């Protein structure tokens, strides 16, 4: 986990976050496309206004929760946001569902801890909102306190485990066609190769 100092303003912390995550000075909010780094081939999707609106809050969550922007970190922040609720931000629900599924594969224990932490959060910015004109007036520590992020995570309750399992199932479903599509794509390539020989 990356930890931005409590005394740093959110404006300063966000500038550091953009630099560290290689998002550019404006965080990519004005870009037409979002690039997701997947090896060996990255994929792109449109940077819709609803996605930008959610991303502005999502990035602040990254900063105060301390989750990285690598695959395990994106899984963690997705689990935290899902557990604490994405309110009316449909783009956040959709994107977090995909990241949750990826996190389940690359870092399941970390994903579960982040989910528990989200279940114990007082609130999040999707619910409480945030006025970006106040980025220079609010510190990282102030926002951590507001969201209840420094509270220790207690042992999981049965309801926590049941909800986590439910989200696991939902996050796996969108990924199920990937192996099938890969097999079809491979079959088409091989069929074309043998046709030309």
N, C-alpha and C positions, 0 to 999 in steps of 0.2 A: 504494500500500500504506500502511496505517496502522501505525504502530509505537508500541506501548506500551513505556514505559521498562523496562529490565531489572530495576531495583530495586523496581518496584511489585509488591505481593503480588497473587496471582491473584484474591483476593477483591476488592481495589480495582480491578484491571483489568477484572474481569467486571462490576462495577457501572458503570464507565465505558462498557464495551461495550454493556450493556443500554440505557444512556441514549443513546449515539450511534446505535444501531440502532433506537431507538424501540420497544423490546421490553417496556417497563415494568420496574418494580423487581425483579420475580421472573423476568424473561426470558420470560414467557408459558408457563412450564412447567406451571402449574396451569390454563391456559385449556382449554376443551373443544374449541376449533377453532383451527387455524393459518391465518392469513391470508397469502396470497402476493400481493404487489403485481404485477399485470400490467395493462398499459394497453390498453384503457380500462376493463376490468372485472377486479377482483381475483377470485381463486378461493380457496376454503376446503377444508380436508380435516381429518378428525378428528385430534385430538392424542392418539394412542394412547400407552399407557405405554411401549411399545418405542421409539416415536419420541422421547419425552421423555428416556428413558435415553440414546439416541444423541445427542440435541441437547445434553445437558449436556457431553458430551465434544467434540462438534462446535464448540460455542461457545468452548471453551478452545483448540481448534485455530485458530479464527479469530484469537484474541488473540495467540497466540505466533507463528503463521505470518504475520500481518499482512495477511490478505486481507479486503477490504471485504465488506459485506453487500448490495451492489448486484448486478445480474445478472452482470457480469464477475467480481466477487469470489466470488460463490457458485459460479460455474463453476470458478474457480481452486481453491477449497478442496475442491470435489468431486473435481477431478482429483488434487489432492495426497492426499486420503484414499483414493481408489480405488487410486492407485499405491502407497501405503504399506500398504494393506489395511484393510478394515473388520471383519475377524475374524467374530465371531458376531452382529454387529449388522446383522440383515437390513434393518431400517428405514433404516439408513445406506446400505447398498448400493443400495436402491431409490431413495431420495431423491437420492443422489449421481448415479445414472445419469441422472435427469431433468435435474439441474443441469449435468451434463457436456454433455448434448445442447444445452442452451441456451447454454452457454459456447462450444461449437463454432461457434455462429452469431454470437454477439456479440463474442467475443475469442479467436479460435483460437490466435494466437501466445502469448498469456498463458496459455491453457489448457495448451499444450504445455510451456511453461517450468515451470508448477506441477506437471505430471505428472512431469517430469524431477526436480524437487526432491523429490517424494514417493518416487520410485524410489530416491533417494539417502538418504532419512531412515533414522535408526537404528531407530526404532520410532514408534508413535503411541499415543494413549491407548486406542484400541479394543483394542489388543493388550496393553498394559501395565496398563490399568485406572487408576483414580484415586479416591482417598478424598477426598470433598468436605469432610470435616471438617478437612482440611489446607490448604484454600484460603488461609488467612491466614498459613500457615507457609512456603509455597513462592512464590518470586518468578517473575516472567515469565522472567527470564534463566535461572533454574535449570531451568525446564521447556524452554526453548529448547535449552539444552545437552543435556538428557536425550534430546530428540527429534532432535538433530543438525540444527537448522534454520539455524544460521549457517555451515554448510559450503557453500562455493561449488559451484554446479552445473557439472559438467563437460560436455563435448560429448556429444551423444546417441550411443549405441551402436546398432547395427542392431536389437538386441533391444528397445530402448526404442521405436524407431520402429514396430516390428511390433506391440508391445503397445498402443501409443497408437492405431494404426489399428484394431486389434481392438476397443478400447473405443469408438472413434468409431462403428463399425458398430453395436455393441450399444446405444449411446446414441441413435442415430438411429431405430432400429426402433420404439420406443414412440411417437415423434412422427409417424410416417407416417400414422396415421389422421386426424390433425388437419385437413389440407387437405380430405380427403374429407368429414369430418363438417361442416366449414364450408360446403362446396359444397352438401351436402344441406340444411343448415339454411337457407342463402340461397334455395335452390330452393323449399323449403316456404313461406318468407315470401312470395316473389314469386308463387307459385301461389295462396296465400290472398289476396293483394292483388288479383290479377286476377279472382278469383272474386267478390269483393265489389263490384267496379266494374261 
